[in-house]
Amino acid sequence: MKLLKLFFSRGMIVALAVILQAAVLAALMLASSLFSFWTAIFFVLFDIFIFFHMINKDSDPSFKLLWMFLIVLLPVFGNVLYIFLANPKIHRRENEALARMEKKREAYLSSDPSYQRAMEERLGKYSGVEHLLSTTAYSHGHLGNRLTYYGDGASFFRDLIESVREAHSFIFLEFFIIKRGKVWDELYPLLLQKVSEGVEVRILYDDVGTLGELEGSFCRKMEKKGICCRKFNPVRPILSGIYNYRDHRKIAVIDGRVAYTGGMNLADEYAGLYEPYGKWKDSALRIRGSAVSNFTFLFLQLFGICGPADELNYTPYFDSFPKEATAGGYVHPFGTGPEPFYGTSVAENTFLSLINSAERYLYITTPYLIMNYTVETALRNAAYRGVDVRIVTPHIPDKKIVFQMTRASYRPLLDAGVRIFEYSPGFIHAKQVIVDGEIGFVGSINLDFRSLSHHFECGALICRDPVLESIRRDFDGLFEVSAEVTRENFRMNRFGYLISRVLGLFAPLF
């Protein structure tokens, strides 16, 4: 019965329709090349054109290598895949909507010169990160905020639900995954109560993230209850690389005064109520203060492109805390995403900046460790220069193939002196970084191709704030319960390693 249900699910139907389209196109191209001399010549010239296009393309070398391999291996079918999947762009309408939101951001979130100078003084040798994010992520950092770190889902959901209970103006929820269960059963009636009290409630979720979890009519049902609901980039049975772009962000904003972000989705396993892969370990961050405005903007940014143009007056959403130019540590909530709106890889450049700034230690948690050459080289170089580099990955995987690809990345890192720990109690989903106890990151970004290249992501860069001590203590606890992988005890059979490396070649696609 379960197998039958899976076969007739919306996800399976979409996948089969896309595969059928690709097969038909490839068959037509192959047939025409076999029966026409000039068509065959055309495909040869087209191969040459694609080759030079890839050589001159400003993209990761791993991406280019993959497509060269596919086109050489499958001269006709490789061309089909390249045309439809290799160069997806955000739809023009969506890009225009993003541009309109950017103009509104300037009106609400700009920083004056004196505030910028105060931030630079607070950042000291890390002042470059503010310039990096302000020019690539189109956002600004903040001082004087109160930050709370969560190293487990139970405390996170307890405080999130309490914040929702106290809402009196608006509630924005944006999550990659929403699943029905105990968490949703507690949150949903509370949202309906808030709607009845006149609170504005908006929900944004990813269509792929909820495939098989939410019915297609979920948004319509929410709208009937007074909740404004939209899904990001709905999947349709059309062959296109645009569906590779997903909204992987985790954002909750309440009244413009408190915001949450991190690795948590709205599902029971994140709260520790369901353990499909042993003990689930995650992390999150709560922000109170002016920096909440960054997350408010990020939510409205994507919400605005997922439906009719919204001409609301946005001033009330940003009318919150005044900026304090001299108090507290530095926090910079920011978003990342694909081209053309984001002109560069914000996530990758931010991680590279953190890695390259490390002098004493660099600690990272990630559920998936499938990096490009640039990030891997930066980690190895940090270890070579004497930095204590430690990475925590899962011991019990949620995706076995991805886990094997993660483990295939161990050997070159171990050879360089990077220390790798596998979280023995179960699956670690947390995405966090701490460098020398002075600067760190908590958010939704994994160290894999999807997060660094394809997804819309978010997080908060933190510098010289007391909350970093909480993050450091959490890492110390992780090392105590995790098994260290060394060059001596690391075992991976040659066949498994070979298969993982072959699959790794295709990582830029996924």
HELIX and SHEET records of a PDB file:
HELIX    1   1 LYS A    2  PHE A    7  1                                   6    
HELIX    2   2 ARG A   10  PHE A   35  1                                  26    
HELIX    3   3 PHE A   37  ASN A   56  1                                  20    
HELIX    4   4 PRO A   61  LEU A   73  1                                  13    
HELIX    5   5 PHE A   77  LEU A   81  1                                   5    
HELIX    6   6 TYR A   82  ALA A   86  3                                   5    
HELIX    7   7 ARG A   92  LEU A  109  1                                  18    
HELIX    8   8 PRO A  113  LEU A  123  1                                  11    
HELIX    9   9 GLY A  124  TYR A  126  5                                   3    
HELIX   10  10 GLY A  128  THR A  136  1                                   9    
HELIX   11  11 GLY A  153  ARG A  165  1                                  13    
HELIX   12  12 LYS A  182  SER A  196  1                                  15    
HELIX   13  13 PHE A  218  LYS A  224  1                                   7    
HELIX   14  14 GLY A  241  ASN A  244  5                                   4    
HELIX   15  15 ASP A  268  ALA A  271  5                                   4    
HELIX   16  16 VAL A  292  ILE A  305  1                                  14    
HELIX   17  17 THR A  315  PHE A  318  1                                   4    
HELIX   18  18 VAL A  346  SER A  357  1                                  12    
HELIX   19  19 TYR A  373  TYR A  384  1                                  12    
HELIX   20  20 LYS A  400  ARG A  407  1                                   8    
HELIX   21  21 TYR A  410  ALA A  416  1                                   7    
HELIX   22  22 PHE A  449  PHE A  449  1                                   1    
HELIX   23  23 ARG A  450  HIS A  454  3                                   5    
HELIX   24  24 VAL A  467  VAL A  481  1                                  15    
HELIX   25  25 ARG A  494  LEU A  505  1                                  12    
HELIX   26  26 ALA A  507  LEU A  509  5                                   3    
SHEET    1   A 9 HIS A 142  LEU A 143  0                                        
SHEET    2   A 9 TYR A 330  THR A 336 -1                                        
SHEET    3   A 9 GLU A 457  CYS A 463 -1                                        
SHEET    4   A 9 ILE A 439  GLY A 443 -1                                        
SHEET    5   A 9 GLN A 432  VAL A 435 -1                                        
SHEET    6   A 9 TYR A 361  THR A 365 -1                                        
SHEET    7   A 9 ASP A 388  PRO A 394  1                                        
SHEET    8   A 9 ARG A 419  TYR A 423  1                                        
SHEET    9   A 9 SER A 482  VAL A 485 -1                                        
SHEET    1   B 7 ARG A 146  TYR A 150  0                                        
SHEET    2   B 7 ALA A 284  ARG A 288 -1                                        
SHEET    3   B 7 VAL A 258  GLY A 262 -1                                        
SHEET    4   B 7 ILE A 251  ILE A 254 -1                                        
SHEET    5   B 7 PHE A 170  PHE A 175 -1                                        
SHEET    6   B 7 GLU A 200  ASP A 206  1                                        
SHEET    7   B 7 CYS A 228  PHE A 232  1                                        
SHEET    1   C 2 LYS A 279  LYS A 281  0                                        
SHEET    2   C 2 GLY A 426  ILE A 428  1                                        
SHEET    1   D 2 LEU A 369  ILE A 370  0                                        
SHEET    2   D 2 LEU A 447  ASP A 448  1                                        
END                                                                             
